[in-house]
Amino acid sequence: MEQHHPIPVAWFDFEATGLAPFDKNNVKVVEVAVSIREGDTQAQRRNWDTLVYPDRAIPIESSNIHGILDRHVEGKPTFAEIADTLYALMHNKIWAGHNVRKYDIPLLLREYKLCQKKPPLCLGIIDTLEIANEAFRGRANLQDCKLQTLCHYADIIAPGAVQRHRAATDVELTIKLCKFMASQLYMEYRYPALKRQLPVEDTVVVVPKTTHSVLEIKKEEPGVSIEPGAKQARTKQAA
């Protein structure tokens, strides 16, 4: 009997010199982090991160977001020099992160195009911003769907704590956030009264007779790519 091996998930995040539109603003990557996880358990396979020399000055507006200054990237490898390592990590995997569809993935594809190298193949996309917008936006005590706001909401970050946007930190926070959202949505599917916006006194709790979940997760077709003309996110900070 042939054994099935689940597709690994590549959780990743970029920090950059600016915001979309990438071509107009000549945006370049200054930091990348990747965490490879088992598809069926999310057990960690490998973590990798590096600063990247962007071959241009980092605007102070961007440094205020991620804290990376020009002196931090001096002597670091260029994207062309890390492209093969990143390819090996991300090729033939499901890609996951926060706002990756409209920010990180288009930026990745642009960087590979600029260095004239073949980009890795994406087998599917898990975007926690999309999940949050669809299932959590508008809930009590949730002001927006930025990564930091969601992590405060999920008690992943302590109340009042300010988290800088560094690539490796954002990857770890996003993984924890996705686990929270998956478990919360499953519990709310089984017990609708758990939803904060539902008055408990008006909700009839029915315990399902089956142990099978019909919670639907949006699937991507194998070999998925960015849709032509897809609108890029105007800001990384907005996510």
SEBA-900628 format. One record per residue (C-alpha): residue number from 1; x, y, z; residue in three letters. Coordinates in steps of 0.2 Angstrom, whole numbers, always signed. Layout:
BEGIN
{seq=NUM, east=X, north=Y, up=Z, type=ALA} $
...
! end
This chain:
BEGIN
{seq=1, east=+0, north=+0, up=+0, type=MET} $
{seq=2, east=+7, north=+17, up=-5, type=GLU} $
{seq=3, east=+10, north=+28, up=+9, type=GLN} $
{seq=4, east=+3, north=+46, up=+8, type=HIS} $
{seq=5, east=+15, north=+60, up=+14, type=HIS} $
{seq=6, east=+6, north=+76, up=+18, type=PRO} $
{seq=7, east=+13, north=+92, up=+9, type=ILE} $
{seq=8, east=+24, north=+102, up=+20, type=PRO} $
{seq=9, east=+19, north=+120, up=+24, type=VAL} $
{seq=10, east=+32, north=+134, up=+22, type=ALA} $
{seq=11, east=+27, north=+148, up=+34, type=TRP} $
{seq=12, east=+37, north=+164, up=+29, type=PHE} $
{seq=13, east=+38, north=+183, up=+30, type=ASP} $
{seq=14, east=+47, north=+197, up=+22, type=PHE} $
{seq=15, east=+53, north=+214, up=+28, type=GLU} $
{seq=16, east=+57, north=+226, up=+15, type=ALA} $
{seq=17, east=+62, north=+244, up=+10, type=THR} $
{seq=18, east=+44, north=+250, up=+7, type=GLY} $
{seq=19, east=+26, north=+246, up=+2, type=LEU} $
{seq=20, east=+17, north=+242, up=-14, type=ALA} $
{seq=21, east=+16, north=+246, up=-28, type=PRO} $
{seq=22, east=+33, north=+237, up=-28, type=PHE} $
{seq=23, east=+39, north=+242, up=-45, type=ASP} $
{seq=24, east=+35, north=+260, up=-43, type=LYS} $
{seq=25, east=+43, north=+261, up=-26, type=ASN} $
{seq=26, east=+58, north=+250, up=-30, type=ASN} $
{seq=27, east=+54, north=+239, up=-15, type=VAL} $
{seq=28, east=+68, north=+227, up=-10, type=LYS} $
{seq=29, east=+68, north=+213, up=+3, type=VAL} $
{seq=30, east=+79, north=+217, up=+19, type=VAL} $
{seq=31, east=+75, north=+202, up=+29, type=GLU} $
{seq=32, east=+67, north=+184, up=+26, type=VAL} $
{seq=33, east=+61, north=+171, up=+38, type=ALA} $
{seq=34, east=+55, north=+153, up=+34, type=VAL} $
{seq=35, east=+48, north=+140, up=+45, type=SER} $
{seq=36, east=+45, north=+123, up=+37, type=ILE} $
{seq=37, east=+32, north=+113, up=+46, type=ARG} $
{seq=38, east=+24, north=+95, up=+44, type=GLU} $
{seq=39, east=+8, north=+97, up=+35, type=GLY} $
{seq=40, east=-2, north=+85, up=+46, type=ASP} $
{seq=41, east=+5, north=+90, up=+63, type=THR} $
{seq=42, east=+13, north=+107, up=+60, type=GLN} $
{seq=43, east=+29, north=+99, up=+69, type=ALA} $
{seq=44, east=+44, north=+110, up=+65, type=GLN} $
{seq=45, east=+56, north=+104, up=+52, type=ARG} $
{seq=46, east=+68, north=+118, up=+50, type=ARG} $
{seq=47, east=+69, north=+137, up=+54, type=ASN} $
{seq=48, east=+79, north=+149, up=+43, type=TRP} $
{seq=49, east=+81, north=+168, up=+43, type=ASP} $
{seq=50, east=+93, north=+180, up=+36, type=THR} $
{seq=51, east=+95, north=+199, up=+34, type=LEU} $
{seq=52, east=+97, north=+204, up=+15, type=VAL} $
{seq=53, east=+107, north=+218, up=+8, type=TYR} $
{seq=54, east=+94, north=+228, up=-3, type=PRO} $
{seq=55, east=+107, north=+238, up=-13, type=ASP} $
{seq=56, east=+98, north=+254, up=-9, type=ARG} $
{seq=57, east=+95, north=+264, up=+7, type=ALA} $
{seq=58, east=+81, north=+259, up=+19, type=ILE} $
{seq=59, east=+69, north=+273, up=+21, type=PRO} $
{seq=60, east=+66, north=+279, up=+39, type=ILE} $
{seq=61, east=+47, north=+276, up=+37, type=GLU} $
{seq=62, east=+51, north=+257, up=+34, type=SER} $
{seq=63, east=+64, north=+256, up=+48, type=SER} $
{seq=64, east=+51, north=+263, up=+60, type=ASN} $
{seq=65, east=+40, north=+248, up=+56, type=ILE} $
{seq=66, east=+53, north=+234, up=+57, type=HIS} $
{seq=67, east=+68, north=+242, up=+66, type=GLY} $
{seq=68, east=+81, north=+237, up=+52, type=ILE} $
{seq=69, east=+93, north=+251, up=+48, type=LEU} $
{seq=70, east=+106, north=+252, up=+34, type=ASP} $
{seq=71, east=+120, north=+247, up=+46, type=ARG} $
{seq=72, east=+111, north=+231, up=+50, type=HIS} $
{seq=73, east=+111, north=+225, up=+32, type=VAL} $
{seq=74, east=+129, north=+230, up=+27, type=GLU} $
{seq=75, east=+139, north=+215, up=+22, type=GLY} $
{seq=76, east=+124, north=+204, up=+21, type=LYS} $
{seq=77, east=+120, north=+193, up=+6, type=PRO} $
{seq=78, east=+109, north=+200, up=-8, type=THR} $
{seq=79, east=+93, north=+192, up=-13, type=PHE} $
{seq=80, east=+102, north=+184, up=-28, type=ALA} $
{seq=81, east=+114, north=+176, up=-16, type=GLU} $
{seq=82, east=+100, north=+168, up=-5, type=ILE} $
{seq=83, east=+88, north=+164, up=-19, type=ALA} $
{seq=84, east=+94, north=+146, up=-21, type=ASP} $
{seq=85, east=+93, north=+142, up=-2, type=THR} $
{seq=86, east=+75, north=+150, up=-2, type=LEU} $
{seq=87, east=+70, north=+140, up=-17, type=TYR} $
{seq=88, east=+75, north=+124, up=-9, type=ALA} $
{seq=89, east=+65, north=+128, up=+6, type=LEU} $
{seq=90, east=+49, north=+134, up=-2, type=MET} $
{seq=91, east=+48, north=+124, up=-18, type=HIS} $
{seq=92, east=+33, north=+112, up=-20, type=ASN} $
{seq=93, east=+26, north=+117, up=-3, type=LYS} $
{seq=94, east=+10, north=+126, up=+3, type=ILE} $
{seq=95, east=+14, north=+144, up=+7, type=TRP} $
{seq=96, east=+7, north=+152, up=+23, type=ALA} $
{seq=97, east=+8, north=+168, up=+32, type=GLY} $
{seq=98, east=-1, north=+184, up=+36, type=HIS} $
{seq=99, east=-6, north=+195, up=+20, type=ASN} $
{seq=100, east=+6, north=+184, up=+10, type=VAL} $
{seq=101, east=-6, north=+183, up=-5, type=ARG} $
{seq=102, east=-5, north=+202, up=-8, type=LYS} $
{seq=103, east=+11, north=+207, up=-1, type=TYR} $
{seq=104, east=+25, north=+194, up=+2, type=ASP} $
{seq=105, east=+21, north=+182, up=-13, type=ILE} $
{seq=106, east=+21, north=+196, up=-26, type=PRO} $
{seq=107, east=+37, north=+203, up=-18, type=LEU} $
{seq=108, east=+45, north=+186, up=-19, type=LEU} $
{seq=109, east=+41, north=+184, up=-37, type=LEU} $
{seq=110, east=+47, north=+201, up=-41, type=ARG} $
{seq=111, east=+64, north=+198, up=-32, type=GLU} $
{seq=112, east=+66, north=+182, up=-42, type=TYR} $
{seq=113, east=+62, north=+191, up=-58, type=LYS} $
{seq=114, east=+75, north=+204, up=-54, type=LEU} $
{seq=115, east=+89, north=+192, up=-51, type=CYS} $
{seq=116, east=+83, north=+182, up=-67, type=GLN} $
{seq=117, east=+81, north=+165, up=-57, type=LYS} $
{seq=118, east=+66, north=+153, up=-57, type=LYS} $
{seq=119, east=+55, north=+155, up=-42, type=PRO} $
{seq=120, east=+49, north=+141, up=-31, type=PRO} $
{seq=121, east=+32, north=+132, up=-35, type=LEU} $
{seq=122, east=+18, north=+136, up=-23, type=CYS} $
{seq=123, east=+6, north=+122, up=-21, type=LEU} $
{seq=124, east=-7, north=+132, up=-11, type=GLY} $
{seq=125, east=-9, north=+147, up=+0, type=ILE} $
{seq=126, east=-15, north=+149, up=+18, type=ILE} $
{seq=127, east=-17, north=+167, up=+22, type=ASP} $
{seq=128, east=-22, north=+171, up=+40, type=THR} $
{seq=129, east=-27, north=+189, up=+35, type=LEU} $
{seq=130, east=-40, north=+181, up=+23, type=GLU} $
{seq=131, east=-46, north=+169, up=+37, type=ILE} $
{seq=132, east=-47, north=+184, up=+50, type=ALA} $
{seq=133, east=-57, north=+195, up=+37, type=ASN} $
{seq=134, east=-69, north=+181, up=+33, type=GLU} $
{seq=135, east=-72, north=+174, up=+51, type=ALA} $
{seq=136, east=-66, north=+186, up=+64, type=PHE} $
{seq=137, east=-68, north=+204, up=+57, type=ARG} $
{seq=138, east=-82, north=+214, up=+67, type=GLY} $
{seq=139, east=-81, north=+204, up=+83, type=ARG} $
{seq=140, east=-82, north=+212, up=+100, type=ALA} $
{seq=141, east=-65, north=+219, up=+106, type=ASN} $
{seq=142, east=-57, north=+216, up=+88, type=LEU} $
{seq=143, east=-53, north=+233, up=+81, type=GLN} $
{seq=144, east=-45, north=+227, up=+65, type=ASP} $
{seq=145, east=-36, north=+212, up=+57, type=CYS} $
{seq=146, east=-18, north=+218, up=+58, type=LYS} $
{seq=147, east=-6, north=+204, up=+65, type=LEU} $
{seq=148, east=-3, north=+213, up=+81, type=GLN} $
{seq=149, east=-21, north=+217, up=+84, type=THR} $
{seq=150, east=-26, north=+199, up=+81, type=LEU} $
{seq=151, east=-12, north=+192, up=+93, type=CYS} $
{seq=152, east=-18, north=+204, up=+107, type=HIS} $
{seq=153, east=-36, north=+197, up=+104, type=TYR} $
{seq=154, east=-30, north=+179, up=+105, type=ALA} $
{seq=155, east=-19, north=+183, up=+120, type=ASP} $
{seq=156, east=-4, north=+178, up=+111, type=ILE} $
{seq=157, east=+4, north=+195, up=+115, type=ILE} $
{seq=158, east=+2, north=+203, up=+132, type=ALA} $
{seq=159, east=-11, north=+217, up=+132, type=PRO} $
{seq=160, east=-2, north=+234, up=+128, type=GLY} $
{seq=161, east=+14, north=+226, up=+122, type=ALA} $
{seq=162, east=+20, north=+233, up=+106, type=VAL} $
{seq=163, east=+28, north=+220, up=+94, type=GLN} $
{seq=164, east=+41, north=+226, up=+80, type=ARG} $
{seq=165, east=+39, north=+218, up=+63, type=HIS} $
{seq=166, east=+54, north=+207, up=+62, type=ARG} $
{seq=167, east=+52, north=+192, up=+50, type=ALA} $
{seq=168, east=+56, north=+177, up=+62, type=ALA} $
{seq=169, east=+45, north=+184, up=+75, type=THR} $
{seq=170, east=+30, north=+187, up=+63, type=ASP} $
{seq=171, east=+32, north=+170, up=+57, type=VAL} $
{seq=172, east=+30, north=+162, up=+74, type=GLU} $
{seq=173, east=+16, north=+174, up=+79, type=LEU} $
{seq=174, east=+7, north=+169, up=+63, type=THR} $
{seq=175, east=+8, north=+151, up=+66, type=ILE} $
{seq=176, east=+2, north=+153, up=+84, type=LYS} $
{seq=177, east=-12, north=+164, up=+77, type=LEU} $
{seq=178, east=-17, north=+151, up=+64, type=CYS} $
{seq=179, east=-18, north=+138, up=+77, type=LYS} $
{seq=180, east=-29, north=+149, up=+88, type=PHE} $
{seq=181, east=-41, north=+153, up=+74, type=MET} $
{seq=182, east=-43, north=+135, up=+69, type=ALA} $
{seq=183, east=-47, north=+129, up=+86, type=SER} $
{seq=184, east=-58, north=+143, up=+90, type=GLN} $
{seq=185, east=-68, north=+141, up=+73, type=LEU} $
{seq=186, east=-70, north=+122, up=+77, type=TYR} $
{seq=187, east=-76, north=+125, up=+94, type=MET} $
{seq=188, east=-89, north=+138, up=+88, type=GLU} $
{seq=189, east=-94, north=+126, up=+75, type=TYR} $
{seq=190, east=-99, north=+113, up=+88, type=ARG} $
{seq=191, east=-105, north=+126, up=+101, type=TYR} $
{seq=192, east=-112, north=+142, up=+92, type=PRO} $
{seq=193, east=-115, north=+150, up=+109, type=ALA} $
{seq=194, east=-96, north=+152, up=+111, type=LEU} $
{seq=195, east=-96, north=+167, up=+98, type=LYS} $
{seq=196, east=-94, north=+183, up=+108, type=ARG} $
{seq=197, east=-107, north=+192, up=+97, type=GLN} $
{seq=198, east=-121, north=+180, up=+100, type=LEU} $
{seq=199, east=-131, north=+183, up=+116, type=PRO} $
{seq=200, east=-129, north=+167, up=+126, type=VAL} $
{seq=201, east=-147, north=+168, up=+133, type=GLU} $
{seq=202, east=-154, north=+168, up=+115, type=ASP} $
{seq=203, east=-144, north=+153, up=+109, type=THR} $
{seq=204, east=-149, north=+135, up=+110, type=VAL} $
{seq=205, east=-134, north=+124, up=+112, type=VAL} $
{seq=206, east=-136, north=+108, up=+102, type=VAL} $
{seq=207, east=-122, north=+95, up=+105, type=VAL} $
{seq=208, east=-119, north=+86, up=+88, type=PRO} $
{seq=209, east=-122, north=+68, up=+87, type=LYS} $
{seq=210, east=-107, north=+65, up=+76, type=THR} $
{seq=211, east=-89, north=+68, up=+80, type=THR} $
{seq=212, east=-85, north=+73, up=+62, type=HIS} $
{seq=213, east=-82, north=+91, up=+58, type=SER} $
{seq=214, east=-89, north=+99, up=+42, type=VAL} $
{seq=215, east=-79, north=+115, up=+45, type=LEU} $
{seq=216, east=-74, north=+120, up=+28, type=GLU} $
{seq=217, east=-57, north=+127, up=+24, type=ILE} $
{seq=218, east=-55, north=+136, up=+8, type=LYS} $
{seq=219, east=-43, north=+125, up=-3, type=LYS} $
{seq=220, east=-31, north=+131, up=-16, type=GLU} $
{seq=221, east=-29, north=+121, up=-32, type=GLU} $
{seq=222, east=-11, north=+113, up=-35, type=PRO} $
{seq=223, east=+1, north=+124, up=-43, type=GLY} $
{seq=224, east=-9, north=+140, up=-38, type=VAL} $
{seq=225, east=-1, north=+156, up=-43, type=SER} $
{seq=226, east=-6, north=+174, up=-40, type=ILE} $
{seq=227, east=-21, north=+180, up=-51, type=GLU} $
{seq=228, east=-17, north=+192, up=-65, type=PRO} $
{seq=229, east=-21, north=+209, up=-60, type=GLY} $
{seq=230, east=-23, north=+205, up=-41, type=ALA} $
{seq=231, east=-23, north=+221, up=-31, type=LYS} $
{seq=232, east=-8, north=+222, up=-20, type=GLN} $
{seq=233, east=-9, north=+227, up=-2, type=ALA} $
{seq=234, east=-5, north=+246, up=-1, type=ARG} $
{seq=235, east=+4, north=+243, up=+16, type=THR} $
{seq=236, east=+12, north=+229, up=+25, type=LYS} $
{seq=237, east=+9, north=+238, up=+41, type=GLN} $
{seq=238, east=-10, north=+238, up=+38, type=ALA} $
{seq=239, east=-9, north=+219, up=+39, type=ALA} $
! end
